Amino acid sequence: MSIPYLNREISWIEFNQRVLNEALRDDLPLLERMKFLAITAANLDEFFQVRVGGLMALRRSGLKTPDASGLTPARNLAALRQRILQMMADQYALFRDTLIPALAKAGIQAMQPGDLSVEQTAQVAATFEDLIYPLLTPLAVDPGESPPMVPALQVIVACRLLNTETQVARHSLIPIPDTLGRRVPVTKEADTHAFLLIEDLIATHAARLFPGENVAATTVFRVTRNGDIAVQEEDAIDLADEMEDVLSARRFAETVRLELRADAPRDLVDMIQQVTAAGAQEIYQSDGPPGLASFMELALLPDFDHLRDANWPGQTSPAIAPGASMFETIAANDVMLFHPYESFEPVLRLLEEAADDPDVVAIKQVLYRTARKSRVIDALISAAENGKHVTVLIELKARFDEARNLDRADELQRAGAQIVYGVKGLKTHAKICMIIRRESGHLRRYVHLGTGNYNETTARLYTDLSYLTCKPEYGNDASLFFNAVSGRSKLLRFQRLVPAPTAMKHTLLDLITGEAERAKQGLPARILAKVNSLQDPDIIKALYKASKAGVEIKLNVRGICCLKPGDPKHSKNIEVVSIIDRFLEHARLFYFHQGGDAEVYISSADWMTRNLEKRVELMIPIEEPQLKRRLVRILEAFFQDNTQASRLLPDGSSQRIVRGKRQKTFRAQELFYQQARNAAKAREHERAMTFEPHVPPE
């Protein structure tokens, strides 16, 4: 029997609409609105590279079988194009008609070359000559010749040139290196920031690149290529070499989107279309600059903090005593950290202490995405150089982070660390670190398990959970895990941790079914879950059955949700909300009532087939009663939010939850920040009031 199932790609577009809705809010600070707009554009870039690229490959293969939502690849692409064109119109109307004029009033002015004074014109000309011109490499477009290879996701100036003597026209392209940035500062009065877009400056001075020719017309464009190119592991003798081939192929793969200005001259459009091999369905025209994602740099401008939200710095967890050894802290009690409200610093400190501690024998860790300047990598290098046995599983197949991970692997290997390049046929997405320490003649294992990456940059922007323990059962499971992923043994015989792909999906289905059985018996039954995406048909089917049985189900799904809420037959007891706020919701957290003996888990995995069947993931049971209660309170808070939450509707769209007239304003992320701040202050006050006597030496 088929079940109601919303289209995965359209559901993702509706998630991006919720992000765009934040940019459309006139009650948000101006640069926050620009930030959300840039995020929607960056999201679309990745969506085209991965999902649209994959669908185009399916269409090209001739596949006409509909997906679970009933759409063939061709129909799916047509529906997506229509919806994305509507979204782009909204993006550019906001950018052009609202944000740019408002920024100008606030002292941040986007200028045109014709707006510049004589002095400003001379200043930007000098900038072009000294800092831009030497880095530009024009590409000739010659009829009858193979077209030049145009790099993906770079803004490119297209020129029509006229020979000054013969008046013969030709075309050329000027790719703009990403390293140059999008803005060229223009000197103006104090307390203001004026800039030209770099493509406008290059177009103005393009003749400098073509002696003896006039620049008769210019436009700018940007091409997105298929990024859904996978490594052929069965044929890969050296996975690192194979990944480098994939990265190279991705830069010049087939065109999945061509962004053009609506005012581009016809001959330049035809030439660009030919060079990029873009069909009519791949062309997306806009009344504004292509590549809005790069305007994130404008949102991050220094000296304009009054146009941003007040800062919410990460707080010190009351569980972490300042200056105390992380090993002593974890040995005393399990620790749960809720990032970014509570700082990621203790996790970094644990690794840095381990690198220098003479009693630490070994460190084993999985790395999926790391920061550009990574203290995690530095600590692991230091540990290896200090003679610790360091084993690092670096997932080379982490999409769009492959190049960085290749570099990280080289650095670590040179320092003496043992490197494992993931698991054949699967992505390793689990977040786990194990430190083995010699204590009182025995070895003790300290384990960090989390929902987010070992990345101190995103740990300030993404909401995630960290669990630190030295309980023997968790340490034993951590050893089994690392033995399996590095030694090709099986993910079996775990006491506490629930791994994918071997056990997690089966366990989740059992837990959902267990709630359904209790509901049928008239017993209280409840499921609360927070995930980034819900797509797996088996999980959705089980949730529908549980809903029919009377289980109360509340789901907080940030992004893709293929479950159809509000269906009277299948999902009348299921509520789905999505929260978009200043921090990206990233933690995965599950609660099952279990007849009053609740089971609570954190996890690295979403409820998607790829996570449950095609990745190495971990679901971590939290057994400490105090920590369990805290996690349940966190989950419940999301369903009380009446400020940043939207309710998902049966058609897959969403509607912002509006506060009732007598309701108090409730914003989950603000609550979590205030709780972390108050707890840190209370702990600080408590320490200040504790008298510690000086004890004379023996």
N, C-alpha and C positions, 0 to 999 in steps of 0.2 A: 504494500500500500504506500502510495506517495504521501509525503508530508509537506505542509507549507514551508517554503524555503526561499528566502529573499536572495536576490542576485548579489554575489560577493563584491563585484566591482562597483555596482551602483551603490551598495551599502557603504563602500569606502568613500565614494564621492559625497555621500550625505554626511559622513564624518568630517570631510574637508569643508563642507558647508558650515558645520558647527564652528569650525575654527574661523572661517570667514565671517561668521556672525559676530564674533568677538571684535574683529577689525571694523565692522559696521557700527559698533556701539559708540554713540557720541558722548557717553558718560565715562569712557576710559581715557586715560592720558594719551596724548597724541602719538608719542613714540611707541607706546604699547600697541596702539592700533596698527602702526607701520610694521611692528614686529610680527603681529598675527597675519597681516597681509603677506609678508615675506615668507612666513611659514607655509601658508597655503600654496604659494608658488613653488617652494622647494618640495613640498609634498607631491605636487603635480609632476614635477620633473621626475621624481623617482617612480611615480605611478606609471608614467608613459614608458620609462625604461624597462620596467619589470612586467607589469600586468598587461599594458597595451602591446608591448613587444611580444609577449607570450601569446596573446590572442591573435595577433597578426600572423604569427608563425603557424598557429592552428588553422586559421582561415586559408593560408597559402597551401597548407597540406591537403586541403579539400575536405576537412572534417566538417560534417553537417549534423553530428549528433548533439542534441541540446544538453546543456549542463543541468545541474539539480534544480535550477530556477526556471528551466524551460527555454533558455536562449541558446541558439547556435553561436559560434564565434562571430559570424558576420552580423547577426542581429544584435549581439552584445556590443560590438564595436560601433554600430550605427546609433544605438541608444546612448552609449557613452559619449560619442561625439556631440550629440544634441545637448546633453546635460552639461558637458564641459564648455561648450560655446556660451551657454547661458551663464555659467560660473565666471568665465573670463570677462564677459561683458560687465558683470557686477564688480569684478576685481578692478578693471580699468576705469570704470566710472568712479569708484571710490578713490582710486589713486589720483586720477586727473582732476576730478571736480571737487573733491573734499580734502584729501590729505595734503596734496601739494600746495593749494592755496592756504590751508591752515598752518602748514609749516612755515610758509613765507611770512605770515603774520607773527609767528612765534620766533622769527629770526633765523630760520633755516631756509635758504632760498635756492631753488633749482633755477639756474639761469640758462638762457640761450645765448649763442655767440653774438647775436645782434643786440643783446642787452648790455654788453660790456662797454665800459669806458675805454678811452685810449690807453690809460695806464693798465687797466685790467687785461686788455687785449695783448699788450706787450708782455705782461706777466705770464699769462697762460701759453703764449707763443714760446717763451723761454722754457717753460715746463715741458712743452712738447719736444723742443729741440734737445734738451738735456736729458730727460728722463723717459721719454716715450719713443721718439723716432728711432733710436738705435735698436730697440727691441722688436720693431715691426718687420714682418716678412711678407710682402705682397705675393699673391698667387695669381698667375695669369690664367685666364680662361680663353682658350683658343678653339675656334670652331674646327671640328674634325679631329681634334686631339682628345685623348682621355682627360676627363675633368679632374681638377686637383682634388686631393683628399682633404675634406673639410672636417676639422676636429669637432667633436660633440660638445654641447653645452658651453661654447664660447660665443660671445657676441662678435659678429663679423660685419665689417663695413664692405658693402658691395659698391663698385664704382663703374660708371660709364665714362670712358676716356676718349678724347678727340685729339688726334695728332694735329699739332699747330700748323704744319705745312700741308699735309695731304687731306686734312679734315676726315680721315678714316676713323671710324669708331671701333673701340674694342672694350672688353670688360676685364675687371680684375677684382680680386677679393683681398681684404686686409683683416686676417684674424687678430683679435686683441688678446694677448696673453692674460690668463687669469691673475697672474702675479701683480698686474697693474692696478687692480681694483676698478670700481665703477665710477668713482667721483674724482674730479680734479678740483682741488680747492681754489677759490678765487678770493683774493684779498679784498676785505670789506671792513666796515667800521667794527669796533670792539663789540663783544657780546653777541655777534651774529656769525653765522656760518653760511657762506655762499659757495656754490660749486657748479661746475659744468659736468655733464655726462661725458665720459671719456670718448664715446663714439662720436659725439658732436664735435669735440676738439679735433679728433683724427680726421673726420670728414672735412672740416674747415681747412686743415693743413695737408690734405691728401696729395695735393700737387707736388709737395716736397718729395714724395716717393716716386714720381713719374716725370722726370725732366723731359721737356719738349712736348708735353701733352697737357691739355686742359681737362679738368674734372668737370664733366657736363652734368652729371647727376649722381647722387648717392642714396643709399638706404642701408638699413641694418637688418640683420636676421640672426636666427639662432636655430640650430638643428639638434634634435634629440634622437639618439640612436638606441637600438635594441640593446638593453643591458642584461637580458635574460639568456646569457650565454654561460653554460655550465661546463665545468671541467669534465673531460671524459676519463674518469678515474680508472676504468678497466684498462685503458691504453696508456695511462700515465706511468712512465718509469720513474720520473722525478716530479713529484707533485708541485714543488716550488717552480720548476721550469714551466710546467703545464699552466700554472696560475699566471705566470708572466705572459704566456701566449693569449690567455683569456682576456687579460687586461688590454693587451694590444688590439685584439679583435674587437673589443667593446668600443674603442675610440672611433672605429670606422665601420661599424656594423650598419645594417639597413636603417634607413630613416623611419622613425615612427611618428615624428612631429616636426613640422617646419613652422617656426614663429616668424611672422612677417608684419611689418608695419602696414596699416591699411592704406597709407598714402604712398606706398612704394611704386615707382614708375613701372609700367607694364613690361618693358623690355628687361628690366632688372629682375622682375618676378619670374619671367620665363627662363632667364639664364640661371637664377638660383634654383628653381625647380628642377632644371635639367642637371645641374651640378650635384644636387643632393638626392636625385632620383626620388623625389617626393611626388606622390599622387595627389589628386585634388582633395581626397579625404584626409590627407595628412597635413594640409595647410591650415594654420590657425592665425588669422589676422587680428591685430589689435590696434586700438587708437592710443598708442603709447609705447614706451620702450619694452622690447622683449626681455625676458629674464628678470622678472620682478623679485626673484629670490635674492638677488645680489643687493637689494635695498635693505637687507638686514644690517649691513654696515652703517646705514643711515640711522637705523633704530638704536644702534650701540654708540652713537656719537658721544664723546666726553663733553662735560660742561653743560649738559642739558638735562640734569637729573630731575629738574622740576617738571619735565614733560614725561616722566616715567612714574611707575608705581613706587611707593616707599620700599626700601630694601627689607627683605626678610632673611637675615643671615642665619646660617645653620647654628643651632644651639648645642652646648655641651650636654650630653646625656647625663642625668643624675646618677646613672649606673656606673659612670666612668669618673673615678677620682683623679683630679689633676696631678700629674707626676707619678701616679701609681703605675706599676708594671701591668701591661695588658694581660700577661700570663696570670698574675696574681688575681686580677679582676675577674677573669673568666673562670679561674679555678674556684673562686668564691661563689659565683652565681652565673647562670646563663644570662646572656645579654641580648636584648632585642633593640635594634636601632631603626627609627623611622626617618628615612632621608627624604628631602633635604632639610626637613624641620630640625632633625638632629644631625649633627655634622658627620661626614664620612671619615673624618680625621682618625677616629679610633681604629678603623680598618687599616688605614695607611700606617698608623703607629705600630699596629701588631706586626705588619710585615717588616717595617724598619727595625723594630726591636729584634725580631727573629733573625734578621740579616747579621746583626752584631752580637747576638747572645751566644756565648761559647757553649752553652748547653743545648742549643738547637742543632739537631743532626741533619734534618732534611726539610725541604719545603716542596710541596706538590700543588700545582695550580692550573686551572683552566683560564685561558684568556680569549675573549671573543672580540671585544672592542675596547681599546685603551685610549687614554688622552694623548694629545700630541707630545706634550712634555710630561711624561708619566713617572710619578714617584713609585708606582707599582713596579715598573720595569727597572727603575734605578735600584730599588730594594732587592729585586731578584738578582740583578747583576752583582750587587755588593755581596749578597749571600753566597753566590757561586764563587766569587773571588776570595771570600773568607773561608772557603773549603767546605761549605755545606753541600749536601747532595740536593741539587735543584732540578726538578722535572717540571717542564711547562708544556701543556698541550695548547698550542696556538692554532686556532681554527682559521685556516687559510681561505675557507669558503665563506667567510663573513662578508656578505655582499657589500661592495663599495668600500670596504676596509681591507681588501686583500693586499694592496700594495704596502700599506702601513704594517700589516701583520708580517709580511715577508721581511721587511726591514727589522722589525722587532725580533723575529726569529734569528736573524743573522747576528744582531747585537748580543742576544742571550747566549747563542752558541759560541761566539768568540770569547765570552766570559767563562765558559766551562759548563753552562747549563745543558741538561739533556732535553732535547726538543722532540716533541711528537706533533706531527702535522694532522691532527684530527683523526677521525675514524673513517675508514673506507666506506663510501656509500651513504654516510650520514653526516649532518652538521652537528658539532658538539656545542650546545647552547647552554649547558648547565653552568651555574655560578658557584664554584666551590674552590676552597683553598684549605689545605691541611698542612699543619706545622707539627713536626715530630720533635719532642724535646726530652732530654734525659733528665729525670727527676728522681732523687733518692734511689738510684740503682735500677730504676724502671724507665720505660719509654711511655710518655703520655702524648696523646694526639689532641691538638687544638684545631678546631674546624670552624671556618667561616662559610656559611651557606646563605645565598641571597637571591633576590629577584632581579637585580640589575648588574650591569657590567662593572668591571674593576677599572672605572674611569672617573677620576676625581673631578673632571669638568662637568660631565653629564650628571654626576651625583649632586651637583648644586642646582640642577634644573629639572631632574626627573624624580618622581616619587617612587621610592623603593624601600624594601625591607631587608635588613641584615640580621642574621641569627648567628651568635658566637657561642660555642659550647665546647667542653672537653669531656662530655659524657662518653663513656667507653663504647656504648652501642653506636653512637653517631660516628665516633672515630673508626670503629671497625668497618662500618658501611663505607666511610670515605676511603679506607684502604682498598676495599673490594672494588669501589668505583674506579680508582686510579689504576689498579691492576688490570681491570677490564679494558679501559680505554688505551692503556699503553702496551698491554701484553696480549691483546686480542682474545681475552677470555670473555665469559658471558656475564651480563649484568644480572646475576642471580644471588639468592640467599641473603638478601638484605634484611636487617632486623627492623630498621626504622625508615630509612630513605626509600622513596618510591621512584624508580627510574623509568624513563621512556627510552627506547620504544618497547621495552619488555613488559612493564607492569602498570604504567600510569593510567593508560586508557581503561584497562580492565578494572583497576581499582576505582576509578571515577564512576564508571558505569555501575559497579557494585554498590557504591555509596549512594548514588541517585536512586537505584532500584530499592535499596534498603529503606530510604525515606518513603518511597511509594508504598512499600509493603506495610509500613507503620500507619500511613494515612488510611489505607484500606481497612485496617483494624480499628480505626477511630482514634488512633493515638496522635499526639502532636507531631507534626513533621514539617521541617523547614530547611531550605537551602539558601544560603547567601553566597554570592561569588562575585569577585572582581577580576576581570580579565581585560586585556587589550583588544582581543578579537575572539568571536565565537562563530565558528564555521563548520566544525566537524558534524556531518550528518548523523552519526550514531549518538553523539552526545545530545544533539538537538532532539532526536527521536526519544531518547530516554527522558529528557526534561519535559517533553510533551506528555509522555505517559505518566510521569510524576504529577504534572499539573492536573491531568484528568482524574488522578487518584485523590487529589485534594491537597497535595503538598504546596505550602506557601513558598514561592520561589522569587527571590529578588536578585536581579543581575545588574551589575554595574559594568557596562561594556564601553570602553572608550571609542573604539574604531568600528571595524567590520562586525556586523551582527546579522547572520543569515537566519536566525530564529525569528519567526513572525509573531510579535506580541499582539495581544488584543484579539486573537482568533477565538471566538466563543467555543469552538469544538476542541481545540488543541491547547490553547495557552491562556485560558481565562484566569488562572492563578499565577501567571508570570508577569512581573513588572520589570521593564528594562529601562534603565536610566544611563545617561552618558554625561560626564563632567569634563568641561573644557575650562581651564583656569590658568593662572600664571605659571604653574608647574605642570609638566607633562605627566599625566597619570600613567604609571608604568608597572606598579606592583601587581602581582597576581596573588590573590588571597581567597581561600575557600572555607566555608563553614557548613557542616552537616550536623543537624540536631541530634541524630542517633539516640533517640529516646531519652534525651536529657544528659547523656554522657557524650557531649559534643566532641566532634573531631574537627580540628582546625589545621589548615595547611597553608604554607607559603610555597610559591613555585616559580621556576624560571620559564614555565611553559604556558602558552595560551591554549584555549580549547579549539585548536585547529588541527586538521589531519596532519599537516606537515610537522607540527610540534609533537604530537602524540605518537606518530608512526614513523617519521623520517628524521628525527633529531634525537640526540642524546640530551635528555633533560632530567631535572630532579624536582620531585615534589617532597616537601619537608614537613613532617608532622610536628606541631608545636604542642608539647605535653605539659610544660610548666603552667599550673593553673593561673597565676598572675599574668603571664604573658598571653595565654589564651584569651583571658577576659579583655585585655587591652586590644587584641586584634579584632575581637568581635565588636567592641565599641567603635573601632576605626571603620569597620565594614558598615555598621548601622548608621554612622554619621553621613555616609554618602547618600543614603536614601532620605535624609532629612534636609538636604541642601535645596534651598529655594532661591538661590542667587545665580549659581553657575551650572545648574543641572538642566538637562533636556530629557524629555520622555520620548522614547522611540514609539512611532506610530505603526499601524498595520501595513502601510504602504512602503515602509522603510525610511521615510523621512522622520524628522523629529520636531518637537515643539518645546520651546523653552518653558520650564516650570515657573509659574508666576505665583508669588507669595500672596496668600489670602489676606484680606483686610485686617484681620485680627492676629495674624501670624507675625512672629518676630522674624527678622532677617536671620537666615542661617546659611553660612558659607563654610563648607567642610574644610577647605584648605586653610582658611583664616583661623578656624577653631584649632586645627592641628598646630599651626605656628604659635598661637597664643598659649596652648597647652605646653609646648616645648619650651617656650620662653619662661612661662611661670614656673615650670618644674626646675629649670636651670637656675632661676633666681632663688627659689626656695632652698635648693641644695647649697647654693653659694652662701645664703644667709645662715643655714644650719652649720656649715663648716666654720663660718666666721664666729659663731657662738660657742664652738667647741674648744675648750681649753686643753692644750696639749702640754703637759709639764716637761721641763728639761730634766732628763734623768742623768745623774753623774755616771761617768764611765766606771766599769767594774775595776 
